């Protein structure tokens, strides 16, 4: 009998609205949050997509204030400053961030900067001291509604980051956004909007989100509650992502299921002071932050090899992971790796670093060191404690 360990688990999620066509509830969401007018933040591609912006504007109705289509994958802090200034210019008291993780993180930073303006030099100092962007304890942040159009999972999270540009004497770096108030006021998940995102842009985020489900199950803070959401979310993703990748079968239903799956693998993580991202995401950070590799692509290439290494060393709660993936048999570790690889391949993602532009074999030692230095590495499976050489061997296997 599998007896759950004792736990003390505090949820702090956003209001969650899920369903095809539910973007029509935007006016209601803002009204319930006490907001009168919102600026909409998007990147240029999402911002020019009438199938996304049309429903958003219609859902906001008279609460639409302005559309800023200036967020970028770099999520520069200047974008957050501009968004905060536009809130003042257009008499807005709320933000609706639409798109991928970049737009949502810029929205998170903008609500802080709108409440408590901090100049760039101060942000540099905060970053050097290891501090995050924050507002005074007694500040009231403007409502933020996140509407994701990818599967990366920046929405149901109290974390995030924006970039500080390089100067003559300082390198490009990132500063975190992180206290309990960074969680959006509401997250609206409309599969009809996600469905408009090209597969080439969606696939990497899908792998990133899928791996959140795997890591939720073997993380150091896992509880019976996160096991439940993680296993069901992983099951939905394992069934739906190959349909989305192939474009064959009931694709609309697959988008509905995948969107629900992403909510579930994130929902258990919607807690303060949690440690649910670990080994796979440490690799994603170590590879993507120093090299021109999208984080989802980094996840795709490294995940089979990283999981093989984990299961060679420790149990990794493999029975739970296998259950979420529909794997049985005598060799659960091999079955898990095969199932994850099949999902990766169904999305058309790269399987080797040598096929990823911008990565050279001589980069692997630096990637290994960056992965090892990422503090989330230690949040993973009990007893798993790789050194730099171990990590480099995983990256070499993925070459």
C-alpha positions in Angstrom: 0.0 0.0 0.0 1.3 3.5 -1.0 0.9 5.6 2.2 1.4 9.3 1.6 3.9 11.2 3.7 2.8 14.0 6.0 2.6 17.4 4.4 1.6 21.0 5.0 0.6 22.4 1.6 -0.6 26.0 1.1 -2.2 26.8 -2.3 -2.0 30.3 -3.6 -3.3 30.0 -7.2 -5.0 32.6 -9.4 -8.6 32.3 -10.3 -8.7 29.8 -13.2 -11.1 30.1 -16.1 -10.9 27.3 -18.7 -12.9 26.5 -21.8 -13.2 27.2 -25.5 -14.7 30.7 -26.0 -14.3 31.7 -22.3 -12.4 34.8 -23.4 -15.8 36.4 -23.4 -15.6 36.5 -19.6 -12.8 39.1 -19.6 -15.1 42.0 -18.7 -16.5 39.9 -15.8 -13.0 39.0 -14.6 -11.9 42.6 -14.5 -15.1 43.8 -12.9 -14.7 41.2 -10.1 -11.1 42.4 -9.6 -12.4 46.0 -9.2 -10.7 47.2 -12.4 -12.3 49.7 -14.9 -9.8 49.7 -17.8 -6.9 47.5 -19.0 -4.0 47.7 -21.3 -3.4 44.6 -23.3 0.2 43.3 -23.6 1.3 41.1 -26.5 4.2 40.4 -28.8 4.0 41.5 -32.4 2.9 38.1 -33.8 0.1 37.6 -31.3 -0.8 41.3 -31.6 -1.3 41.0 -35.3 -3.4 37.9 -35.0 -7.1 38.9 -35.3 -8.2 35.4 -34.2 -6.6 36.2 -30.8 -6.9 40.0 -30.4 -10.5 40.1 -31.8 -11.9 37.9 -29.0 -9.8 39.7 -26.4 -11.1 43.1 -27.4 -14.6 41.8 -27.6 -14.3 40.2 -24.2 -13.0 43.4 -22.6 -15.7 45.6 -24.2 -15.7 49.1 -22.6 -12.8 48.0 -20.3 -10.3 48.0 -23.3 -7.9 50.8 -22.8 -4.9 50.3 -25.1 -3.0 47.6 -26.9 0.8 47.4 -26.5 2.2 44.9 -29.0 5.8 45.5 -27.9 6.9 42.5 -25.8 9.7 40.3 -27.2 11.2 36.9 -26.4 14.0 38.9 -24.7 11.5 40.3 -22.2 13.6 43.4 -21.7 12.8 45.4 -18.6 12.3 48.4 -20.8 9.1 46.7 -22.1 7.8 46.6 -18.6 8.6 50.3 -18.0 6.8 51.2 -21.2 3.8 49.2 -20.2 3.6 50.9 -16.8 3.8 54.3 -18.5 1.0 53.3 -20.9 -1.2 52.4 -18.0 -0.8 56.0 -16.7 -1.2 57.5 -20.2 -4.5 55.6 -20.8 -5.9 55.8 -17.3 -5.7 52.1 -17.0 -5.8 50.2 -13.7 -5.2 46.6 -14.9 -3.1 44.5 -17.3 -4.2 41.7 -19.6 -1.1 39.8 -20.8 -1.7 37.6 -23.9 0.7 35.2 -25.4 3.7 33.2 -24.2 5.8 33.4 -21.1 7.5 36.6 -22.3 4.4 38.7 -22.4 3.2 37.3 -19.1 6.5 38.0 -17.3 6.6 41.5 -18.7 3.0 42.0 -17.4 4.2 40.7 -13.9 7.1 43.2 -13.9 4.9 46.1 -15.2 2.4 45.8 -12.3 5.3 46.2 -9.8 6.8 49.2 -11.7 3.4 50.8 -12.0 3.0 50.6 -8.3 6.5 51.4 -7.2 8.7 53.0 -9.9 12.3 51.7 -9.6 15.0 53.1 -12.0 17.3 50.8 -13.9 20.4 51.5 -11.8 18.4 50.4 -8.7 17.4 47.2 -10.5 21.0 46.5 -11.3 21.9 46.8 -7.7 19.0 44.6 -6.7 20.1 41.9 -9.2 23.7 42.0 -7.9 22.4 41.5 -4.3 20.3 38.6 -5.4 17.0 40.4 -4.9 13.9 40.3 -7.0 11.6 43.0 -8.4 9.2 43.9 -5.7 6.8 46.6 -4.4 6.4 47.7 -0.8 4.6 45.4 1.5 1.6 47.7 1.8 1.3 48.4 -1.9 -1.8 47.2 -3.8 -0.8 45.8 -7.2 -3.1 46.3 -10.2 -5.0 43.2 -11.3 -3.2 41.1 -13.9 -5.1 38.6 -16.1 -2.9 36.2 -18.0 -4.1 34.6 -21.2 -1.5 32.1 -22.4 -1.4 31.1 -26.1 1.4 28.5 -25.5 2.0 25.6 -23.2 5.1 26.9 -21.4 3.4 27.6 -18.0 4.5 31.1 -17.0 0.9 31.9 -16.0 0.0 29.9 -12.8 3.3 30.9 -11.1 4.5 33.3 -8.5 7.9 33.4 -10.4 9.2 35.1 -13.5 12.0 37.3 -14.8 12.9 40.1 -17.1 16.2 41.0 -18.8 18.5 43.9 -17.9 20.4 45.0 -21.1 24.1 44.9 -21.3 26.1 48.1 -20.7 29.6 49.1 -21.4 30.8 47.5 -18.2 28.1 45.0 -17.3 26.8 42.0 -19.2 23.2 41.2 -20.2 21.5 39.6 -17.2 18.1 38.8 -15.7 16.3 39.8 -12.6 13.6 37.7 -11.0 10.0 38.6 -10.1 9.1 36.7 -7.1 6.9 37.1 -4.1 3.5 35.7 -3.3 1.8 38.7 -5.1 3.5 37.8 -8.5 0.7 35.3 -9.1 -1.8 36.7 -11.7 -5.2 37.7 -10.4 -6.7 35.4 -12.9 -5.6 33.0 -15.6 -7.9 32.5 -18.6 -7.2 29.4 -20.6 -9.0 29.4 -23.9 -8.0 26.5 -26.2 -9.4 28.4 -29.2 -6.6 31.0 -28.8 -3.9 28.4 -28.2 -5.0 26.7 -31.4 -4.0 29.7 -33.4 -0.3 29.4 -32.4 1.8 27.7 -35.2 3.0 24.3 -34.2 6.6 25.5 -34.8 6.2 28.0 -32.0 4.0 25.8 -29.8 6.0 22.6 -29.8 8.9 23.8 -27.6 6.5 25.2 -25.0 4.6 21.9 -25.0 7.8 20.0 -24.1 8.6 22.6 -21.4 5.1 22.2 -19.9 5.1 18.4 -20.2 8.3 18.2 -18.3 6.7 20.3 -15.5 4.4 17.4 -15.0 7.2 14.9 -14.8 9.2 17.0 -12.3 6.1 17.7 -10.2 5.9 14.0 -9.4 9.5 13.4 -8.3 10.2 16.9 -6.8 11.4 17.4 -3.2 8.1 19.1 -2.3 5.7 16.6 -3.9 2.6 15.8 -1.8 -0.4 13.6 -2.3 -2.2 16.7 -3.7 0.4 17.5 -6.3 0.6 13.9 -7.2 -3.0 13.9 -8.1 -2.9 17.0 -10.3 0.5 16.0 -11.8 -0.5 12.5 -12.8 -3.8 13.5 -14.4 -2.2 16.4 -16.2 0.6 14.2 -17.5 -2.0 11.7 -18.7 -3.9 14.3 -20.6 -0.7 15.7 -22.2 0.6 12.3 -23.1 -2.6 11.5 -24.9 -3.2 14.9 -26.6 0.2 16.2 -27.6 0.9 13.5 -30.3 -2.5 14.3 -31.9 -1.6 18.0 -32.0 1.8 17.2 -33.4 0.4 15.0 -36.2 -2.7 17.1 -37.0 -4.6 13.9 -37.3 -7.8 12.9 -35.4 -9.9 15.2 -33.2 -7.4 18.0 -33.1 -9.8 20.5 -31.4 -10.4 18.0 -28.6 -6.7 17.5 -28.3 -6.1 21.2 -27.8 -8.8 21.2 -25.1 -7.2 18.2 -23.3 -3.7 19.6 -23.6 -4.7 23.0 -22.3 -6.4 21.3 -19.3 -3.3 19.2 -18.8 -1.1 22.2 -18.6 -3.3 23.8 -16.0 -3.1 20.6 -13.9 0.7 20.2 -14.0 1.0 23.8 -13.0 -1.7 24.0 -10.4 0.1 22.0 -7.8 3.0 24.3 -8.2 0.9 27.4 -7.4 2.3 27.7 -3.9 4.6 30.1 -2.1 8.2 28.9 -1.4 7.8 25.7 -3.4 10.4 23.6 -5.0 8.8 21.9 -7.9 11.2 22.7 -10.8 14.4 20.7 -10.7 16.7 18.7 -12.9 15.1 19.1 -16.3 14.5 22.8 -15.9 18.1 23.3 -14.6 19.3 21.9 -17.9 16.8 24.1 -19.7 18.1 27.2 -17.9 21.8 26.2 -18.2 21.5 25.7 -22.0 19.1 28.5 -23.0 20.4 31.3 -20.9 23.9 31.3 -22.3 23.2 30.2 -25.9 20.7 31.0 -28.6 18.6 27.9 -27.9 14.9 28.2 -27.1 14.3 26.6 -23.6 11.7 24.1 -24.9 14.2 22.9 -27.6 16.8 22.4 -24.9 14.2 20.4 -22.9 13.4 18.3 -25.9 17.0 17.3 -26.7 18.1 16.6 -23.1 15.1 15.0 -21.5 15.5 11.3 -22.4 19.2 11.3 -21.4 18.5 13.2 -18.2 15.8 10.8 -17.2 18.0 7.8 -18.0 20.6 9.2 -15.7 18.2 9.9 -12.9 16.7 6.4 -13.0 20.1 4.8 -13.1 20.9 6.5 -9.8 17.7 6.7 -7.8 14.1 5.5 -7.8 12.7 8.9 -8.9 9.2 7.8 -7.9 9.1 6.0 -11.2 5.9 4.1 -10.4 4.0 7.5 -10.2 5.7 8.9 -13.3 4.9 5.6 -15.2 1.3 5.8 -14.1 0.9 9.3 -15.4 2.4 8.2 -18.8 0.4 5.0 -19.0 3.6 2.9 -18.8 3.7 -0.6 -17.3 6.0 -3.7 -17.5 9.1 -4.9 -15.8 11.4 -2.0 -16.8 9.5 1.2 -15.9 12.5 3.4 -16.4 13.0 2.3 -20.0 9.2 2.6 -20.6 9.2 6.1 -19.2 12.1 7.2 -21.4 10.5 5.6 -24.4 7.1 7.3 -23.7 8.7 10.8 -23.2 10.8 10.3 -26.4 7.7 9.4 -28.4 5.9 12.6 -27.2 9.0 14.7 -28.1 9.3 13.1 -31.6 5.6 13.5 -32.3 6.1 17.3 -31.9 8.8 17.4 -34.5 11.4 18.7 -32.1 15.2 18.1 -32.4 16.7 15.0 -30.8 20.4 16.0 -30.9 22.3 19.1 -30.0 24.4 18.8 -33.1 21.2 19.6 -35.1 20.5 22.8 -33.1 21.9 26.0 -34.6 24.1 27.9 -32.3 25.4 24.9 -30.2 28.9 23.5 -30.6 30.3 20.5 -28.9 32.9 22.6 -27.1 30.0 24.5 -25.5 29.0 21.5 -23.4 31.4 22.0 -20.5 30.1 25.5 -20.0 26.5 24.3 -20.3 27.2 21.6 -17.7 28.7 24.2 -15.2 25.7 26.5 -15.7 23.3 23.6 -15.1 25.2 22.5 -12.0 25.2 26.1 -10.6 21.4 26.5 -11.0 19.9 26.3 -7.5 16.8 24.4 -8.7 19.0 21.3 -9.6 18.8 20.1 -6.0 14.9 20.2 -5.9 14.6 16.9 -7.7 14.3 13.2 -7.0 15.4 12.1 -3.5 19.1 11.1 -3.4 19.9 12.4 -6.9 23.1 14.5 -6.6 24.9 14.8 -9.9 28.3 16.5 -10.2 29.5 18.6 -13.1 31.0 15.6 -14.9 27.7 13.7 -14.6 25.9 16.6 -16.2 28.4 16.9 -19.0 28.1 13.1 -19.7 24.3 13.7 -20.1 24.9 16.6 -22.5 27.5 14.5 -24.4 25.0 11.7 -24.8 22.5 14.2 -26.2 25.1 15.6 -28.7 
